[in-house]
Amino acid sequence: MNQQEYPLAPATRQSRSDEESGTLRSEELKRKKRIKLAIYIAAFAVFQTIVILVFALTVMRVKTPKVRLGTDVTFQNFSAGTQASPSFDLSFTTQVGVKNTNFGPYKFDSTIATFMYQGVTVGQVTIPKGKAGLRSTKKVGVIVNVDSNTLSSTAGLGSELGAGVLTLNSQAKLSGKVELMFVMKKKKSAEMNCTMTIEVSTKAIQSMSCE
């Protein structure tokens, strides 16, 4: 008696189902890899943008250097009159500090620092050209001579000397350039405006303030 054989359809269907499942898993893995790659690229782009912004706001930002008169003053000559006979003739050494907070050197030209009493020039000194290194302070020693010979009126001076003090103002303007990355140069002018109060009896600086 002949027995009719039939194909094993369920086994075929199971094989096809496995293949389809494997294909789906492979496509899902590829999709996840593409998503991860896109996330990495986006994160890298954001990181690069942050680095560039920080670099631009810190390293490449050019700040105006500051010029200040030093508080370390040594008098070589100190002659001051009285309230009844007001006058002064002083000679002293001090330092002019050029503070550069940039990430590049500041090269400045020679200039004149003017010392005044109540708006009248009583002395001048030359600040030679120089260079303040990156994020450093350049100190320039100067010898200053001031006297009251140019004053047309000494009434205010008499009052000050009577109080035992002498107030002088010093001003200067430096012109120079800040150099960044050995390529970019930016012009910057630094100004000094300092007021020094001298105590006559002790021949010493009582106070020093700079704007």
Backbone as CSV, one residue per row, in Angstrom:
resi,resn,N_x,N_y,N_z,CA_x,CA_y,CA_z,C_x,C_y,C_z
1,MET,0.849,-1.184,0.000,0.000,0.000,0.000,0.888,1.237,0.000
2,ASN,0.668,2.019,-0.999,1.489,3.227,-1.136,1.009,4.326,-0.204
3,GLN,2.029,4.976,0.481,1.694,6.116,1.353,2.141,7.399,0.700
4,GLN,1.250,8.330,0.614,1.569,9.618,-0.041,2.352,10.513,0.924
5,GLU,3.440,11.046,0.404,4.293,11.926,1.230,3.914,13.387,0.993
6,TYR,3.884,14.101,2.053,3.531,15.522,1.973,4.720,16.361,2.440
7,PRO,4.931,17.541,1.824,6.061,18.408,2.258,5.842,18.935,3.655
8,LEU,6.959,19.127,4.325,6.902,19.633,5.692,6.816,21.159,5.672
9,ALA,5.652,21.646,5.448,5.440,23.100,5.329,5.777,23.852,6.582
10,PRO,5.408,23.384,7.733,5.709,24.167,8.958,7.192,24.413,9.145
11,ALA,8.025,23.398,8.806,9.486,23.581,8.959,9.991,24.670,8.050
12,THR,9.442,24.761,6.824,9.846,25.793,5.870,9.468,27.162,6.379
13,ARG,8.254,27.246,6.905,7.810,28.535,7.429,8.677,28.981,8.604
14,GLN,9.093,28.050,9.443,9.933,28.394,10.594,11.281,28.932,10.145
15,SER,11.848,28.319,9.065,13.148,28.763,8.543,13.059,30.179,8.009
16,ARG,12.001,30.452,7.269,11.820,31.796,6.720,11.639,32.820,7.846
17,SER,10.931,32.423,8.861,10.710,33.326,10.001,12.020,33.671,10.688
18,ASP,12.921,32.695,10.823,14.228,32.942,11.437,15.053,33.904,10.600
19,GLU,15.023,33.712,9.286,15.780,34.599,8.397,15.275,36.036,8.503
20,GLU,13.947,36.179,8.494,13.374,37.524,8.596,13.712,38.173,9.929
21,SER,13.664,37.358,10.992,13.998,37.889,12.322,15.461,38.348,12.376
22,GLY,16.354,37.544,11.772,17.774,37.914,11.740,18.008,39.189,10.954
23,THR,17.282,39.325,9.850,17.418,40.535,9.029,16.955,41.766,9.792
24,LEU,15.864,41.606,10.518,15.340,42.728,11.301,16.315,43.146,12.404
25,ARG,16.906,42.115,13.060,17.879,42.430,14.112,19.098,43.148,13.538
26,SER,19.549,42.705,12.378,20.704,43.332,11.729,20.414,44.786,11.368
27,GLU,19.214,45.017,10.819,18.845,46.393,10.468,18.692,47.259,11.708
28,GLU,18.181,46.670,12.802,18.024,47.414,14.043,19.388,47.802,14.622
29,LEU,20.362,46.865,14.555,21.717,47.168,15.029,22.357,48.284,14.209
30,LYS,22.171,48.225,12.878,22.719,49.262,12.008,22.098,50.624,12.324
31,ARG,20.779,50.604,12.580,20.086,51.853,12.892,20.611,52.454,14.202
32,LYS,20.815,51.574,15.201,21.350,52.050,16.475,22.766,52.601,16.329
33,LYS,23.576,51.952,15.484,24.928,52.442,15.243,24.916,53.809,14.583
34,ARG,23.987,53.986,13.632,23.871,55.284,12.958,23.450,56.374,13.948
35,ILE,22.541,56.027,14.854,22.089,56.997,15.858,23.239,57.371,16.789
36,LYS,24.012,56.360,17.242,25.159,56.626,18.110,26.194,57.507,17.411
37,LEU,26.438,57.197,16.132,27.407,57.991,15.375,26.948,59.435,15.258
38,ALA,25.650,59.626,14.996,25.105,60.985,14.887,25.223,61.724,16.220
39,ILE,24.988,60.996,17.328,25.110,61.605,18.658,26.555,62.013,18.928
40,TYR,27.511,61.137,18.572,28.930,61.447,18.778,29.352,62.672,17.966
41,ILE,28.888,62.723,16.726,29.236,63.855,15.858,28.659,65.155,16.418
42,ALA,27.405,65.100,16.867,26.771,66.294,17.436,27.487,66.738,18.713
43,ALA,27.846,65.762,19.570,28.546,66.092,20.821,29.915,66.709,20.524
44,PHE,30.610,66.168,19.529,31.915,66.705,19.164,31.791,68.128,18.626
45,ALA,30.746,68.355,17.821,30.527,69.696,17.269,30.242,70.699,18.385
46,VAL,29.426,70.285,19.370,29.123,71.168,20.510,30.389,71.451,21.309
47,PHE,31.202,70.401,21.533,32.450,70.564,22.280,33.398,71.526,21.562
48,GLN,33.519,71.364,20.252,34.378,72.253,19.465,33.894,73.694,19.535
49,THR,32.585,73.874,19.486,32.020,75.225,19.570,32.339,75.869,20.915
50,ILE,32.217,75.080,21.996,32.523,75.597,23.336,33.991,75.970,23.447
51,VAL,34.863,75.118,22.918,36.308,75.396,22.955,36.628,76.687,22.206
52,ILE,36.036,76.866,21.038,36.287,78.068,20.236,35.788,79.309,20.961
53,LEU,34.608,79.214,21.584,34.067,80.358,22.317,34.937,80.726,23.509
54,VAL,35.367,79.714,24.272,36.238,79.974,25.417,37.558,80.591,24.953
55,PHE,38.097,80.068,23.878,39.353,80.587,23.321,39.186,82.039,22.888
56,ALA,38.054,82.343,22.250,37.820,83.703,21.766,37.594,84.682,22.907
57,LEU,36.938,84.209,23.979,36.601,85.100,25.094,37.740,85.262,26.094
58,THR,38.721,84.390,26.053,39.838,84.476,27.007,41.152,84.790,26.307
59,VAL,41.656,83.844,25.576,42.981,83.995,24.957,43.010,85.113,23.928
60,MET,41.997,85.160,23.056,42.016,86.122,21.952,41.403,87.475,22.313
61,ARG,40.889,87.605,23.510,40.311,88.883,23.918,41.428,89.822,24.368
62,VAL,41.497,90.988,23.769,42.569,91.941,24.076,42.082,92.956,25.111
63,LYS,42.771,92.993,26.242,42.429,93.922,27.309,43.432,95.077,27.347
64,THR,42.966,96.223,27.810,43.833,97.395,27.912,44.787,97.244,29.103
65,PRO,46.100,97.325,28.871,47.055,97.247,29.983,46.869,98.406,30.960
66,LYS,47.347,98.232,32.172,47.230,99.254,33.200,48.609,99.812,33.543
67,VAL,48.654,101.132,33.757,49.897,101.803,34.128,49.716,102.426,35.502
68,ARG,50.636,102.130,36.400,50.520,102.624,37.769,51.879,103.128,38.256
69,LEU,51.824,104.146,39.119,53.028,104.646,39.772,53.266,103.812,41.020
70,GLY,54.497,103.382,41.226,54.807,102.530,42.363,54.754,103.277,43.690
71,THR,54.478,102.539,44.756,54.417,103.137,46.097,55.788,103.149,46.776
72,ASP,56.735,102.451,46.175,58.087,102.419,46.738,58.843,103.658,46.247
73,VAL,58.805,104.723,47.047,59.408,106.011,46.685,60.558,106.323,47.642
74,THR,61.698,106.662,47.060,62.863,107.025,47.869,63.277,108.455,47.515
75,PHE,63.311,109.332,48.510,63.652,110.732,48.268,65.173,110.943,48.364
76,GLN,65.716,111.581,47.321,67.127,111.988,47.359,67.258,113.425,47.864
77,ASN,66.284,114.232,47.491,66.261,115.628,47.924,64.847,115.982,48.352
78,PHE,64.721,116.603,49.515,63.392,116.951,50.009,63.476,118.309,50.685
79,SER,62.938,119.308,49.974,62.929,120.657,50.516,61.514,121.215,50.411
80,ALA,60.908,121.507,51.561,59.543,122.040,51.589,59.498,123.248,52.512
81,GLY,58.772,124.282,52.065,58.673,125.510,52.851,57.620,125.392,53.945
82,THR,57.144,126.530,54.382,56.142,126.593,55.445,54.864,127.218,54.909
83,GLN,53.878,127.320,55.772,52.629,127.941,55.361,52.848,129.420,55.046
84,ALA,53.728,130.063,55.777,54.013,131.480,55.541,54.866,131.675,54.293
85,SER,55.746,130.732,54.007,56.627,130.814,52.839,56.581,129.479,52.090
86,PRO,55.473,129.223,51.372,55.254,127.922,50.740,56.107,127.692,49.486
87,SER,56.725,126.542,49.438,57.499,126.116,48.262,57.874,124.647,48.443
88,PHE,58.325,124.027,47.341,58.851,122.657,47.455,59.828,122.403,46.319
89,ASP,60.777,121.539,46.604,61.784,121.118,45.622,62.163,119.682,45.991
90,LEU,61.644,118.733,45.206,61.808,117.328,45.542,62.493,116.557,44.415
91,SER,63.235,115.545,44.813,63.836,114.606,43.863,63.689,113.210,44.465
92,PHE,63.108,112.311,43.696,62.902,110.959,44.235,62.930,109.914,43.126
93,THR,63.178,108.682,43.530,63.147,107.551,42.596,61.907,106.715,42.887
94,THR,61.333,106.169,41.839,60.167,105.303,41.976,60.097,104.401,40.754
95,GLN,59.043,103.649,40.644,58.851,102.761,39.504,57.489,102.996,38.862
96,VAL,57.476,102.863,37.551,56.216,102.875,36.808,55.948,101.439,36.388
97,GLY,54.803,100.901,36.800,54.464,99.517,36.462,53.470,99.442,35.322
98,VAL,53.803,98.625,34.319,52.905,98.391,33.187,52.403,96.960,33.304
99,LYS,51.139,96.816,33.706,50.563,95.484,33.926,49.821,95.017,32.682
100,ASN,50.266,93.883,32.145,49.665,93.322,30.941,49.010,91.983,31.272
101,THR,47.681,91.910,31.166,46.951,90.686,31.496,46.591,89.873,30.251
102,ASN,47.139,90.226,29.107,46.832,89.531,27.857,47.727,88.298,27.671
103,PHE,47.276,87.403,26.776,48.044,86.203,26.449,48.999,86.500,25.292
104,GLY,49.659,87.620,25.387,50.625,88.046,24.390,51.329,89.289,24.893
105,PRO,52.548,89.564,24.445,53.304,90.726,24.934,52.708,92.051,24.499
106,TYR,52.940,93.070,25.327,52.504,94.436,25.019,53.752,95.285,24.827
107,LYS,53.957,95.744,23.601,55.103,96.594,23.286,54.633,98.046,23.232
108,PHE,55.276,98.896,24.032,54.842,100.289,24.091,55.985,101.232,23.720
109,ASP,55.604,102.406,23.216,56.574,103.418,22.801,56.965,104.302,23.981
110,SER,58.030,105.045,23.792,58.472,105.998,24.807,57.438,107.109,24.971
111,THR,57.272,107.580,26.198,56.304,108.647,26.453,56.772,109.510,27.626
112,ILE,56.033,110.572,27.882,56.355,111.499,28.976,55.318,111.375,30.085
113,ALA,55.787,111.212,31.309,54.904,111.245,32.474,54.987,112.640,33.081
114,THR,53.832,113.257,33.305,53.773,114.629,33.814,53.325,114.640,35.272
115,PHE,54.037,115.400,36.099,53.675,115.557,37.505,53.126,116.968,37.690
116,MET,51.981,117.047,38.351,51.301,118.332,38.490,50.929,118.608,39.943
117,TYR,50.825,119.909,40.224,50.287,120.342,41.511,49.113,121.270,41.225
118,GLN,47.926,120.839,41.623,46.695,121.581,41.381,46.554,121.974,39.903
119,GLY,46.847,121.026,39.028,46.661,121.220,37.590,47.816,121.900,36.882
120,VAL,48.833,122.336,37.612,49.990,123.007,37.008,51.162,122.033,36.960
121,THR,51.801,121.940,35.792,52.937,121.026,35.634,54.129,121.501,36.468
122,VAL,54.623,120.591,37.313,55.770,120.929,38.166,56.967,120.031,37.895
123,GLY,56.798,119.060,36.981,57.914,118.182,36.635,57.504,117.152,35.599
124,GLN,58.479,116.638,34.877,58.233,115.612,33.874,59.351,114.575,33.890
125,VAL,59.016,113.374,33.446,60.016,112.320,33.362,59.696,111.451,32.149
126,THR,60.724,110.913,31.507,60.539,110.066,30.323,60.418,108.603,30.717
127,ILE,59.388,107.956,30.193,59.236,106.510,30.335,59.737,105.896,29.028
128,PRO,60.864,105.186,29.044,61.407,104.645,27.791,60.533,103.538,27.218
129,LYS,60.682,103.295,25.922,59.908,102.226,25.296,60.327,100.881,25.879
130,GLY,59.412,99.956,25.874,59.703,98.655,26.451,58.650,97.642,26.096
131,LYS,58.691,96.515,26.801,57.748,95.430,26.524,57.349,94.747,27.828
132,ALA,56.045,94.624,28.022,55.506,93.858,29.148,55.106,92.493,28.611
133,GLY,55.716,91.432,29.140,55.441,90.094,28.646,54.018,89.658,28.889
134,LEU,53.657,88.512,28.308,52.293,88.018,28.457,51.986,87.742,29.928
135,ARG,50.861,88.304,30.367,50.368,88.148,31.737,51.456,88.439,32.778
136,SER,52.104,89.588,32.606,53.153,89.988,33.548,53.180,91.511,33.666
137,THR,53.977,91.999,34.607,54.094,93.441,34.844,55.540,93.885,34.592
138,LYS,55.677,94.884,33.749,56.987,95.470,33.464,57.176,96.680,34.370
139,LYS,58.259,96.681,35.149,58.542,97.790,36.047,59.707,98.605,35.506
140,VAL,59.463,99.900,35.386,60.462,100.819,34.833,60.867,101.807,35.928
141,GLY,62.147,101.837,36.280,62.632,102.779,37.282,62.802,104.176,36.697
142,VAL,62.372,105.188,37.444,62.491,106.582,36.979,62.975,107.465,38.126
143,ILE,63.624,108.551,37.752,64.040,109.584,38.712,63.220,110.830,38.419
144,VAL,62.491,111.302,39.422,61.557,112.416,39.243,62.058,113.651,39.985
145,ASN,62.001,114.796,39.303,62.334,116.082,39.916,61.139,117.023,39.773
146,VAL,60.661,117.515,40.894,59.530,118.455,40.869,59.835,119.648,41.764
147,ASP,59.312,120.818,41.362,59.476,122.009,42.207,58.320,122.964,41.964
148,SER,58.211,123.948,42.807,57.076,124.883,42.770,57.378,126.157,41.980
149,ASN,58.438,126.178,41.210,58.831,127.402,40.503,57.803,127.845,39.466
150,THR,57.047,126.908,38.928,56.082,127.268,37.869,54.718,127.681,38.414
151,LEU,54.525,127.628,39.703,53.221,127.974,40.283,53.031,129.489,40.290
152,SER,51.897,129.934,39.750,51.601,131.369,39.746,51.002,131.813,41.070
153,SER,50.400,130.871,41.785,49.828,131.168,43.094,50.186,130.039,44.058
154,THR,50.565,130.407,45.253,50.965,129.406,46.244,50.039,129.410,47.467
155,ALA,48.866,130.018,47.316,47.935,130.092,48.441,47.500,128.690,48.879
156,GLY,47.116,127.859,47.888,46.700,126.493,48.204,47.846,125.673,48.764
157,LEU,49.036,125.899,48.225,50.220,125.193,48.708,50.497,125.527,50.166
158,GLY,50.349,126.800,50.517,50.564,127.218,51.898,49.622,126.501,52.844
159,SER,48.366,126.351,52.447,47.383,125.661,53.287,47.766,124.190,53.471
160,GLU,48.200,123.563,52.382,48.582,122.152,52.470,49.817,121.968,53.361
161,LEU,50.822,122.791,53.130,52.036,122.657,53.933,51.749,122.932,55.409
162,GLY,50.783,123.828,55.641,50.390,124.092,57.019,49.762,122.862,57.669
163,ALA,49.116,122.032,56.843,48.515,120.783,57.335,49.523,119.643,57.348
164,GLY,50.726,119.925,56.867,51.795,118.917,56.911,51.801,117.924,55.774
165,VAL,51.135,118.256,54.658,51.107,117.338,53.515,51.382,118.078,52.209
166,LEU,51.697,117.291,51.182,51.889,117.819,49.834,51.288,116.804,48.868
167,THR,50.363,117.256,48.025,49.661,116.350,47.108,50.078,116.610,45.672
168,LEU,50.544,115.561,45.005,50.956,115.652,43.608,50.149,114.666,42.770
169,ASN,49.890,115.058,41.533,49.178,114.200,40.591,50.113,113.853,39.441
170,SER,50.076,112.599,38.990,50.921,112.166,37.861,50.051,111.551,36.769
171,GLN,50.356,111.927,35.527,49.596,111.429,34.389,50.541,111.009,33.268
172,ALA,50.128,109.974,32.545,50.908,109.508,31.390,50.003,108.670,30.496
173,LYS,50.364,108.597,29.226,49.616,107.766,28.274,50.605,106.973,27.428
174,LEU,50.477,105.654,27.499,51.330,104.773,26.706,50.604,104.333,25.447
175,SER,51.301,104.368,24.343,50.740,103.869,23.084,51.546,102.647,22.662
176,GLY,50.835,101.567,22.337,51.545,100.356,21.954,50.627,99.339,21.305
177,LYS,51.146,98.119,21.173,50.382,97.051,20.538,50.507,95.758,21.348
178,VAL,49.390,95.044,21.428,49.376,93.710,22.021,49.488,92.706,20.881
179,GLU,50.429,91.781,21.005,50.654,90.782,19.957,50.143,89.432,20.421
180,LEU,49.243,88.841,19.633,48.663,87.538,19.976,49.024,86.501,18.921
181,MET,49.434,85.333,19.389,49.747,84.195,18.516,50.798,84.541,17.466
182,PHE,51.637,85.537,17.760,52.722,85.972,16.874,52.214,86.465,15.513
183,VAL,50.920,86.656,15.403,50.333,87.076,14.119,49.483,88.325,14.281
184,MET,48.501,88.273,15.156,47.558,89.376,15.304,48.120,90.449,16.236
185,LYS,48.030,91.700,15.811,48.474,92.826,16.614,47.319,93.801,16.803
186,LYS,47.102,94.198,18.049,45.998,95.096,18.364,46.540,96.320,19.091
187,LYS,46.216,97.508,18.569,46.674,98.741,19.210,45.913,98.975,20.514
188,LYS,46.655,99.315,21.558,46.055,99.614,22.852,46.817,100.758,23.517
189,SER,46.065,101.705,24.070,46.655,102.828,24.796,46.341,102.676,26.273
190,ALA,47.378,102.763,27.089,47.218,102.631,28.538,47.464,103.987,29.190
191,GLU,46.583,104.390,30.085,46.697,105.702,30.722,46.944,105.580,32.225
192,MET,47.762,106.474,32.724,48.049,106.537,34.153,47.516,107.845,34.719
193,ASN,46.842,107.735,35.860,46.351,108.918,36.565,46.411,108.607,38.062
194,CYS,47.502,109.015,38.686,47.736,108.680,40.095,47.865,109.945,40.946
195,THR,47.404,109.855,42.162,47.515,110.949,43.123,48.304,110.455,44.330
196,MET,49.395,111.152,44.635,50.225,110.778,45.772,50.222,111.889,46.816
197,THR,50.035,111.494,48.054,50.056,112.439,49.169,51.308,112.186,49.994
198,ILE,52.118,113.214,50.131,53.387,113.090,50.837,53.269,113.735,52.216
199,GLU,53.703,113.015,53.235,53.724,113.566,54.589,55.055,114.297,54.779
200,VAL,54.976,115.603,54.978,56.171,116.435,54.991,57.084,116.118,56.173
201,SER,56.526,115.923,57.337,57.348,115.720,58.537,58.181,114.444,58.467
202,THR,57.597,113.367,57.909,58.319,112.087,57.837,59.002,111.881,56.484
203,LYS,58.714,112.780,55.523,59.272,112.655,54.177,58.983,111.273,53.590
204,ALA,57.721,110.877,53.675,57.298,109.569,53.200,55.930,109.658,52.533
205,ILE,55.598,108.652,51.735,54.303,108.612,51.076,53.223,108.233,52.072
206,GLN,52.251,109.111,52.192,51.126,108.839,53.102,50.077,107.989,52.413
207,SER,49.821,108.274,51.145,48.852,107.478,50.370,49.138,107.618,48.893
208,MET,48.704,106.586,48.147,48.846,106.565,46.683,47.598,105.926,46.106
209,SER,46.918,106.663,45.236,45.718,106.126,44.593,45.803,106.361,43.098
210,CYS,45.457,105.298,42.330,45.507,105.388,40.870,44.183,104.958,40.281
211,GLU,43.770,105.640,39.227,42.527,105.300,38.555,42.828,104.418,37.348
